[in-house]
Amino acid sequence: MRARFAFSAVLIGLSFVACRTITEELPEEETPVNPVAAPVAPPVIVIPVPAATPPPAAPAPGNPTPAPGGGGGGGGTCPLPAGTFNENCSMQAQTFLARVEAAIDEVVRTDPQAFNLNRTRGGCANCYQVVDPTRYVNRVAQAITKNGVCGYYDGEELGVKSSNQFNDQYDILTSDNFIRRQGGAYRSTCRPAWF
């Protein structure tokens, strides 16, 4: 019986140990993970582009059209219709050199303030230093534009034409601002006339 009592005591001890309240431990709260932000699109930069300018309307037959630059920029008012821009230019026989020389002489005579008449380029007694290059080249183009001949200075060379079949190109100003004359001024002939 003693064994039974001992056994009962063990069972009672076990039941105390076993009768403990079972509690579930809740998981510890996790710190929230920062949500991944959606990618941000880069800003769109809009640069306004001016609308294309339509080409000028073709002149009606018989109506004179001013040369590019009209009466104030690269030459006088040209009585001929505008030419067709092209780069079909090559050295040929010049046609208007005598007119170019006469126009240069006229500008030197009528507008001496545009020149230093006391300084010339070596080897050329009338290749004066030009003190106002813009005035000089535009005045020469204006002086040529008469009697059915048109002159236009394009910013680098003087174009001269009497029809739209061709024009001659002349470089009438050296890089060190002296008048360039005679055969050295002729550069090319363009077919058809570009201006």
C-alpha positions in Angstrom: 0.0 0.0 0.0 2.8 2.2 0.5 3.6 1.8 -3.0 0.2 2.9 -3.9 0.4 5.9 -1.7 3.7 6.9 -3.2 2.2 6.4 -6.6 -0.8 8.6 -5.7 1.5 11.2 -4.3 3.5 11.3 -7.5 0.2 11.6 -9.5 -1.0 14.4 -7.4 2.3 16.2 -7.7 2.2 15.7 -11.4 -1.3 17.0 -11.6 -0.3 20.2 -9.8 2.5 20.7 -12.2 0.4 19.7 -15.1 -2.6 21.9 -14.1 -0.9 25.0 -14.7 -2.8 27.4 -16.9 -1.6 27.3 -20.4 -1.3 30.7 -21.9 -0.3 31.5 -25.4 2.2 34.1 -25.8 1.3 36.5 -28.5 4.1 37.4 -30.9 5.8 40.6 -30.2 4.5 43.4 -32.4 6.7 43.8 -35.4 7.8 47.3 -36.3 6.1 48.3 -39.5 8.2 48.1 -42.5 8.3 51.3 -44.6 6.3 50.6 -47.7 8.4 51.0 -50.9 7.5 54.3 -52.5 6.4 54.1 -56.1 9.1 55.5 -58.4 8.7 59.1 -59.1 8.8 60.1 -62.8 11.3 62.8 -63.6 9.8 66.2 -64.4 9.0 66.8 -68.1 10.5 70.0 -69.4 8.7 71.5 -72.3 10.6 73.9 -74.5 8.4 75.9 -76.8 9.4 75.8 -80.5 8.4 78.6 -82.7 6.1 77.7 -85.5 7.7 77.2 -88.8 7.5 80.3 -91.0 6.0 79.5 -94.3 8.2 80.4 -97.3 7.3 83.7 -99.0 4.7 83.4 -101.7 6.1 83.5 -105.2 5.7 86.9 -106.8 3.2 87.4 -109.5 4.8 87.6 -112.9 6.0 91.1 -113.8 6.0 92.3 -110.2 9.5 93.3 -108.9 10.6 91.6 -105.7 13.1 93.2 -103.4 16.4 91.3 -103.0 16.9 89.6 -99.6 17.4 92.3 -97.1 15.2 94.8 -99.0 16.5 98.3 -99.2 18.4 98.5 -95.9 20.3 95.3 -95.3 22.4 93.7 -98.1 21.6 95.9 -101.1 19.1 98.1 -102.8 15.7 97.0 -104.1 16.2 94.5 -106.8 13.8 94.8 -109.8 14.2 91.1 -110.6 12.3 88.3 -109.0 14.0 86.3 -106.3 16.4 83.5 -107.4 16.5 79.9 -106.2 18.9 79.2 -103.4 21.5 76.7 -104.5 25.2 75.9 -104.1 25.9 75.2 -107.7 28.8 77.7 -107.9 32.1 77.4 -109.6 35.0 79.6 -111.0 34.0 80.7 -114.5 34.5 83.9 -116.4 33.3 86.9 -114.4 30.7 89.2 -115.9 30.2 92.1 -113.5 33.8 93.1 -112.4 33.7 96.5 -114.1 30.4 97.3 -112.3 31.8 96.1 -109.0 34.8 98.4 -109.4 32.7 101.4 -110.4 30.4 100.8 -107.4 33.5 100.7 -105.0 34.8 103.9 -106.6 31.4 105.6 -106.1 31.3 104.6 -102.4 34.8 105.8 -101.7 34.0 109.1 -103.4 30.6 109.6 -101.8 31.2 108.1 -98.3 34.9 108.7 -97.5 34.1 108.5 -93.7 33.9 104.7 -94.1 37.6 104.5 -95.0 41.0 105.5 -93.8 42.2 107.1 -97.1 45.8 107.4 -95.7 46.3 103.7 -95.4 46.3 101.2 -98.3 47.1 97.5 -98.7 50.5 96.9 -100.1 50.6 96.8 -103.9 47.2 98.4 -104.4 47.1 102.2 -104.4 43.3 102.4 -104.1 42.7 99.4 -101.7 41.9 101.6 -98.7 41.5 100.4 -95.1 37.8 100.1 -94.3 36.9 101.6 -90.9 33.1 100.7 -91.2 32.9 97.3 -93.0 29.1 96.9 -92.7 28.5 100.3 -94.2 31.0 99.7 -97.0 29.7 96.3 -98.2 26.0 97.4 -98.0 26.7 100.7 -99.8 28.6 98.9 -102.6 25.6 96.5 -103.0 23.2 99.5 -103.1 25.4 101.3 -105.7 25.4 98.3 -108.0 21.6 97.9 -107.8 20.5 100.0 -110.7 19.8 99.8 -114.5 18.5 96.2 -114.2 21.5 94.9 -112.2 21.1 93.8 -108.6 23.7 93.5 -105.8 23.3 91.7 -102.5 25.8 91.3 -99.7 25.2 88.0 -97.9 27.4 88.6 -95.0 30.5 87.2 -96.7 30.4 87.9 -100.4 28.7 90.3 -102.8 26.3 88.6 -105.2 25.6 90.4 -108.5 23.0 89.5 -111.2 21.1 90.9 -114.1 18.8 87.9 -114.5 18.0 84.7 -112.7 20.1 82.6 -115.1 23.3 83.2 -113.0 25.0 85.5 -110.5 28.6 86.3 -109.8 30.1 86.2 -106.3 32.7 88.8 -105.3 34.7 89.1 -102.0 35.3 92.8 -101.8 36.7 93.0 -98.2 39.9 91.3 -96.9 40.0 89.7 -93.5 42.1 92.6 -92.2 39.5 95.1 -93.5 41.0 96.5 -96.7 39.1 96.9 -100.0 39.8 93.8 -102.3 39.7 94.7 -106.0 40.1 93.5 -109.5 40.4 89.8 -110.4 41.2 88.9 -106.8 37.7 89.9 -105.8 35.9 87.4 -108.2 35.1 84.1 -106.4 32.5 82.2 -108.5 29.5 82.1 -110.7 26.3 80.4 -109.5 23.8 78.9 -111.9 20.9 79.7 -111.5 21.1 82.9 -109.5 20.8 82.1 -105.8 19.3 85.4 -104.6 
